[in-house]
């Protein structure tokens, strides 16, 4: 099915349309004008998850992942507020006691954290290995490199670096993050359509 022209508004719709155009080799029209009758999400504020062992998860996300604890009340409510940018956002991530699901139940598809450089991603790879964090896979999505691992309660987390390369998705080529940055970027660049 080919769509000749679509007119959408809002930043999310423009992004979605860019993805559609790349995947389907079409050029649908978009407008950057906002419709007054249609609100638009400006960004994701924070994610909160329930936990069985609040202190183990608090340790992992603060010590291993480097999130700063901005507030917490661990006795009664059992809640920890965390942020990677506490001067800008009080909390981006929240842990709360009270996870009540059968062992092994999947509650979260993934929690993703981005880094500013490929070197940072490679450093997280080393930290995860040193901390015996179970790394599930490391891949090139072409437009990003992702490392998927499990937190102490088995939730999938992703740490990723955005390359900015216009590679259609899905794409998940296995990579070795111990390879040189140049080699990794060459591999991702090779997936850019001609």
Secondary structure, 3 states (H helix, E strand, C coil): CCCCCCCCCCHHHHHHHHHHHHHHCCCCCCCCCCCCCCCCCCCCCCEEEEECCHHHHHHHHHHHCCCEEEEEECCCCCEEEEECCCCCCCCCEEEEECCCCCCCCCCCCCEEEEECCHHHHHHHHHHHHHCCCCEEEEEECCCEEEEEEECCCCCEEEEEEECCCCCCCCCCEECCCCCCHHHHHHHHHCCCCC
